[in-house]
């Protein structure tokens, strides 16, 4: 696999080695040994999540203030624009974000460590997203930063207003959100 660093060094784009011929393709979506050796990250994934969404659905920006989750994200159908926001107060990249297109065609994955808010918007007609997490979902610790926070100024590459869940529509501003120290 190929590891690509982003403007936030802890957030990584992972490109698998794909074997393709006239029959189709094959690749290892996850190999613990290779992941650990090539990234230096020892992640113990405990939960797999699968979401399906239609075009312009925006999910996020989510995080858990306790039981923070590292996430390994990939789109298995369609295309999403995936975003990670550093909400670690002690980090030199605090308040910065990175985004990456993930699709069933580029087969890229995005590693987002604990201490980041995460969200994505669906750019294709539909998309299905799989992601592994390093801790269990804990609704009482879940927090949400509003997707269009002016301080973060995330460029979602939108052509119209996104479709939001009621929870995501009332996310907190970055300035008033609970963050990691």
Residue, then its C-alpha position, 0 to 999 in steps of 0.5 A: x500500500x501507498x501512504x500519503x501524508x496530508x497537511x495534518x501529519x497524523x491524518x493519512x491517505x492510504x492507497x491499497x495495491x490493487x490487482x486488476x485484470x479482465x476478471x475484475x480486481x482484488x485488494x486487501x482492504x485492511x491488513x493489520x501487520x502492513x498497516x502497523x509497519x507502514x504507518x507506525x500506528x498500532x490501532x485496535x479496531x473494535x467496531x465496523x460501521x456502514x452507512x448509505x446516503x444519497x447525493x448532497x447528504x452531509x454527515x458531521x462533524x462528529x466526535x466523541x469527547x470521551x472514548x474518542x475514536x480513530x477512524x479508517x474510512x473508505x467509500x465502497x460505492x460512489x464518491x464522498x468528500x471526507x473531512x477531518x478537523x483537528x480539535x486537539x487544543x495542544x496540537x500545532x494544527x489545532x482548528x485546521x482541516x484536511x479533506x480528501x475524495x474517497x471513492x469506489x474508483x480510487x479505493x483510497x482510505x483515510x486514517x483519522x486519529x482520535x482527537x479529530x472531528x469527522x464528516x463527509x458529504x456525498x458527491x455521487x448519486x449515492x454512496x456507501x461508506x465503511x469505516x473501522x473505529x478504535x473505540x465503541x460508539x458512545x452516544x452520551x459522549x458524541x458531540x457535533x460541530x456545525x458543518x458550515x462553521x465560519x472559523x473552520x471555513x471548510x470548502x465542502x465543494x457544494x453546489x447546493x445546500x446539503x441534506x442534514x440530520x436534525x442533530x447535524x443541523x444544530x451542531x455547535x460552533x467551533x468556538x463553543x464546542x468541547x475540545x480535547x486538551 
